[in-house]
Amino acid sequence: MADSTTQSVCWGTVALFTALTVLTFVGVPLFAYFYDYTLLDWVLLAVLYVVTGMGITVGYHRMITHRSFESHPWVKACLLVMGGWAVQNSALMWCADHIRHHAHTDEEADPYNASKGFWHSHVGWLFFDTPHREDRFAAKLRTDPMIMWQHRYYWVIVASGLLLPFALGYLNGGFTGGLGCFLLAGVLRTVLVLNSTFTINSLCHMVGTQPHGTQDSSRDSWLISFISFGEGYHNYHHTYSHDYRNGSKWYNFDPSKWLIYSLSLLGLTYNLHRERT
């Protein structure tokens, strides 16, 4: 991969992240100072954090990228919408990048190569266009009509995820209520979920243990699992990437595997892969 100094800046991403940062560190506290937030705002922040985070971990990551389980079509559709609400790109693009990450971990072609430092692997890689992106990593994904549907309407889905808290806040307290709910359950929630995902790309390749293999820089961090719905058991995941679990032990904190397994009891998910007992 070409060094970031020779790549063109992705100004759309820079603008989006700048807006999110300004709204989070300026808009959110200013609103709290002048108006304060309601119980509805805080509840929706928590609910949407879980919903959109699971959209990434269960939907984008374990179901689509690694095909560790299959699901009923409407479950898949819901997960794709939930993942879109996380504002982390369409499933087509997100999963293609992640497939490439596993194929070239710690190599030049790894999109979030941790050997380039924390900033690059955490978020810096997003700010540069990647014309080197190999279509072969997206080829199979493009044959899935539901993934392509989500890709075509990605920004509509993103907008709906940000308008939802505004609409609920508006119903609860007019325009001011809508603005507060948008800032807390829309903007702040998005930033929190983005960074919980980014810690897997960065910290889970720098901090933790390697009980399952030293083939790459991936590490297990039980602490990070508490903010990333079980994704912190990253060394296990890189060693057994087709397993629907990241935390393989019953006591490992892995809400994503619990959701997948619970849905299987209802017949809504099936063909759950386990690579290790």
C-alpha positions as CSV (number, residue, x, y, z in Angstrom):
1,M,0.0,0.0,0.0
2,A,1.3,3.4,-0.8
3,D,2.4,5.6,2.1
4,S,-0.4,7.9,3.3
5,T,1.8,10.9,2.3
6,T,1.4,9.9,-1.3
7,Q,-2.4,9.2,-1.1
8,S,-5.1,11.7,-1.8
9,V,-7.1,12.9,1.3
10,C,-10.6,11.7,1.5
11,W,-12.2,15.1,2.3
12,G,-15.7,13.7,2.7
13,T,-14.5,11.5,5.6
14,V,-12.5,14.4,7.1
15,A,-15.5,16.7,6.9
16,L,-17.8,14.1,8.6
17,F,-15.4,13.3,11.4
18,T,-14.7,17.0,11.9
19,A,-18.4,17.7,12.3
20,L,-18.9,14.8,14.7
21,T,-15.9,15.9,16.8
22,V,-17.1,19.6,17.0
23,L,-20.6,18.6,17.8
24,T,-19.4,16.1,20.5
25,F,-16.9,18.4,22.3
26,V,-18.7,21.7,21.8
27,G,-22.4,21.1,21.0
28,V,-23.0,18.3,23.5
29,P,-21.7,20.2,26.6
30,L,-23.1,23.5,25.5
31,F,-26.6,22.0,25.2
32,A,-26.1,20.4,28.7
33,Y,-25.2,23.8,30.1
34,F,-28.1,25.8,28.7
35,Y,-30.9,23.1,28.6
36,D,-29.7,19.8,30.1
37,Y,-30.7,16.3,28.8
38,T,-33.8,14.3,29.6
39,L,-34.1,10.7,30.8
40,L,-35.3,9.8,27.3
41,D,-32.1,11.2,25.8
42,W,-29.9,9.0,28.1
43,V,-32.1,5.9,27.6
44,L,-31.9,6.3,23.8
45,L,-28.2,6.8,24.0
46,A,-27.8,3.5,25.8
47,V,-30.3,1.6,23.6
48,L,-28.9,2.9,20.3
49,Y,-25.3,2.3,21.4
50,V,-26.2,-1.4,21.9
51,V,-28.3,-1.6,18.7
52,T,-25.8,0.0,16.4
53,G,-22.8,-1.7,18.0
54,M,-24.4,-5.1,17.6
55,G,-25.2,-4.2,14.0
56,I,-21.5,-4.0,13.5
57,T,-20.3,-7.0,15.6
58,V,-23.1,-9.4,14.9
59,G,-24.1,-8.2,11.4
60,Y,-21.2,-6.7,9.6
61,H,-18.5,-8.7,11.3
62,R,-19.5,-12.2,12.3
63,M,-22.4,-12.8,9.9
64,I,-21.3,-11.1,6.7
65,T,-17.5,-10.9,6.8
66,H,-16.7,-14.3,8.4
67,R,-19.9,-16.1,7.6
68,S,-19.9,-17.7,11.0
69,F,-23.6,-18.2,11.0
70,E,-26.7,-17.7,8.8
71,S,-29.9,-16.0,9.6
72,H,-33.5,-15.5,8.6
73,P,-33.7,-12.8,5.9
74,W,-35.6,-10.3,8.0
75,V,-32.9,-10.7,10.8
76,K,-30.2,-10.1,8.2
77,A,-32.1,-7.0,7.0
78,C,-32.4,-5.6,10.5
79,L,-28.7,-6.2,11.2
80,L,-27.8,-4.4,8.0
81,V,-29.9,-1.4,9.0
82,M,-28.5,-1.5,12.5
83,G,-25.0,-1.6,11.1
84,G,-25.7,1.3,8.7
85,W,-26.9,3.4,11.7
86,A,-23.4,3.0,13.1
87,V,-22.0,5.3,10.3
88,Q,-19.1,3.0,9.5
89,N,-19.7,2.7,5.8
90,S,-21.9,0.2,4.0
91,A,-21.5,-3.5,4.7
92,L,-20.0,-4.0,1.2
93,M,-17.1,-1.6,1.9
94,W,-16.7,-2.4,5.6
95,C,-16.6,-6.1,5.1
96,A,-14.3,-6.0,2.1
97,D,-11.8,-3.9,4.1
98,H,-12.0,-6.4,7.0
99,I,-11.6,-9.4,4.7
100,R,-8.4,-7.7,3.4
101,H,-7.3,-7.1,7.0
102,H,-7.4,-10.8,7.8
103,A,-5.7,-11.7,4.5
104,H,-2.8,-9.3,5.0
105,T,-2.7,-8.6,8.8
106,D,0.3,-6.4,9.7
107,E,1.3,-6.2,6.1
108,E,1.4,-3.2,3.8
109,A,-1.9,-4.1,2.3
110,D,-3.6,-4.2,5.7
111,P,-5.9,-1.2,5.7
112,Y,-5.5,-0.6,9.4
113,N,-2.0,-2.0,9.8
114,A,-1.2,-1.7,13.5
115,S,2.6,-1.7,12.8
116,K,2.1,1.9,11.5
117,G,1.1,3.1,15.0
118,F,-2.0,3.7,17.1
119,W,-3.3,6.8,15.2
120,H,-3.2,5.1,11.8
121,S,-4.8,1.8,12.9
122,H,-7.4,3.6,15.1
123,V,-8.7,6.2,12.7
124,G,-6.0,7.7,10.5
125,W,-6.4,5.2,7.7
126,L,-9.9,6.4,7.0
127,F,-8.7,9.8,6.0
128,F,-7.0,8.7,2.8
129,D,-8.5,7.3,-0.4
130,T,-7.5,3.7,-1.1
131,P,-7.4,3.1,-4.8
132,H,-5.4,0.0,-4.2
133,R,-8.5,-1.7,-2.7
134,E,-8.7,-5.1,-4.5
135,D,-12.2,-5.9,-5.8
136,R,-11.6,-9.6,-5.2
137,F,-12.3,-8.9,-1.5
138,A,-15.7,-7.5,-2.4
139,A,-16.5,-9.9,-5.3
140,K,-18.6,-12.4,-3.3
141,L,-20.3,-9.7,-1.3
142,R,-21.5,-8.1,-4.5
143,T,-23.5,-11.3,-5.4
144,D,-25.7,-10.8,-2.3
145,P,-28.7,-8.7,-3.3
146,M,-29.4,-7.6,0.3
147,I,-25.9,-6.3,0.8
148,M,-26.1,-4.4,-2.4
149,W,-29.5,-3.0,-1.4
150,Q,-27.9,-1.7,1.8
151,H,-25.0,-0.3,-0.2
152,R,-27.2,1.6,-2.5
153,Y,-29.3,3.1,0.2
154,Y,-26.6,3.5,2.8
155,W,-26.9,7.3,3.3
156,V,-30.7,7.0,3.5
157,I,-30.2,4.5,6.3
158,V,-27.6,6.7,8.0
159,A,-30.0,9.7,7.9
160,S,-32.8,7.6,9.3
161,G,-30.6,6.6,12.3
162,L,-29.9,10.2,13.1
163,L,-33.4,11.4,12.5
164,L,-34.9,8.8,14.7
165,P,-33.6,10.3,18.0
166,F,-34.5,13.8,16.8
167,A,-38.1,12.6,16.1
168,L,-38.5,10.9,19.4
169,G,-37.0,13.8,21.2
170,Y,-39.3,16.2,19.3
171,L,-42.4,14.2,20.3
172,N,-41.2,14.4,23.9
173,G,-40.2,18.0,24.1
174,G,-40.6,20.0,20.9
175,F,-37.6,21.2,18.9
176,T,-35.4,21.7,21.9
177,G,-36.1,18.1,23.0
178,G,-35.4,16.9,19.5
179,L,-32.1,18.7,19.3
180,G,-31.0,17.4,22.7
181,C,-31.9,13.8,21.8
182,F,-30.1,14.2,18.4
183,L,-26.9,15.4,20.1
184,L,-26.8,12.7,22.8
185,A,-28.4,9.6,21.2
186,G,-27.4,10.6,17.7
187,V,-24.1,12.3,17.6
188,L,-22.5,11.2,20.9
189,R,-23.7,7.7,20.4
190,T,-22.2,7.5,16.9
191,V,-18.8,8.7,18.2
192,L,-18.8,6.2,21.1
193,V,-19.7,3.3,18.8
194,L,-17.1,4.4,16.2
195,N,-14.4,4.4,18.8
196,S,-15.4,1.1,20.4
197,T,-15.0,-0.5,17.0
198,F,-11.7,1.4,16.3
199,T,-10.2,0.0,19.5
200,I,-10.3,-3.5,18.0
201,N,-8.3,-2.3,15.0
202,S,-5.8,-0.5,17.2
203,L,-5.5,-1.5,20.9
204,C,-6.4,-5.1,20.3
205,H,-3.3,-5.3,18.1
206,M,-1.1,-3.6,20.8
207,V,-2.3,-4.4,24.3
208,G,-3.2,-7.8,25.8
209,T,-2.2,-11.4,25.6
210,Q,-1.7,-14.0,22.8
211,P,-2.9,-17.3,24.3
212,H,-4.1,-18.7,20.9
213,G,-1.3,-17.9,18.5
214,T,1.5,-15.5,17.6
215,Q,1.0,-15.5,13.9
216,D,0.2,-11.8,13.9
217,S,-0.2,-8.9,16.3
218,S,-3.8,-9.7,17.4
219,R,-4.3,-9.8,21.2
220,D,-7.0,-10.7,23.7
221,S,-8.2,-8.0,26.0
222,W,-11.2,-8.8,28.2
223,L,-11.4,-5.2,29.2
224,I,-12.1,-4.0,25.6
225,S,-14.8,-6.6,25.3
226,F,-16.9,-4.7,27.8
227,I,-17.2,-1.7,25.3
228,S,-17.2,-3.7,22.1
229,F,-19.8,-6.4,22.7
230,G,-17.2,-9.2,23.1
231,E,-14.9,-8.3,20.3
232,G,-11.9,-7.9,22.6
233,Y,-11.0,-11.6,22.4
234,H,-9.2,-10.7,19.2
235,N,-6.3,-13.2,19.3
236,Y,-8.9,-16.0,19.5
237,H,-10.8,-14.4,16.6
238,H,-7.7,-14.2,14.4
239,T,-6.8,-17.8,15.1
240,Y,-10.4,-19.1,14.7
241,S,-12.0,-16.5,12.5
242,H,-14.9,-18.6,11.4
243,D,-16.2,-19.2,14.9
244,Y,-19.3,-17.3,15.8
245,R,-17.9,-16.7,19.2
246,N,-15.0,-14.3,20.1
247,G,-15.0,-15.2,23.7
248,S,-15.1,-19.0,23.5
249,K,-15.5,-19.7,27.2
250,W,-18.9,-19.6,28.8
251,Y,-17.7,-16.9,31.2
252,N,-16.2,-14.7,28.6
253,F,-18.1,-11.4,28.2
254,D,-19.4,-11.7,24.6
255,P,-22.9,-10.3,24.2
256,S,-22.6,-10.8,20.4
257,K,-22.3,-14.6,20.7
258,W,-25.2,-14.6,23.3
259,L,-27.4,-12.8,20.8
260,I,-26.5,-15.1,18.0
261,Y,-27.1,-18.2,20.1
262,S,-30.4,-16.9,21.6
263,L,-31.7,-16.2,18.1
264,S,-30.7,-19.8,17.1
265,L,-33.0,-21.1,19.9
266,L,-35.9,-19.3,18.1
267,G,-34.8,-20.7,14.7
268,L,-33.8,-17.2,13.5
269,T,-30.1,-18.0,13.1
270,Y,-28.6,-21.3,12.1
271,N,-25.4,-23.1,11.0
272,L,-23.5,-21.5,13.9
273,H,-19.8,-22.4,13.4
274,R,-17.6,-23.4,16.3
275,E,-13.9,-24.0,15.4
276,R,-12.9,-25.0,19.0
277,T,-14.8,-26.5,21.9
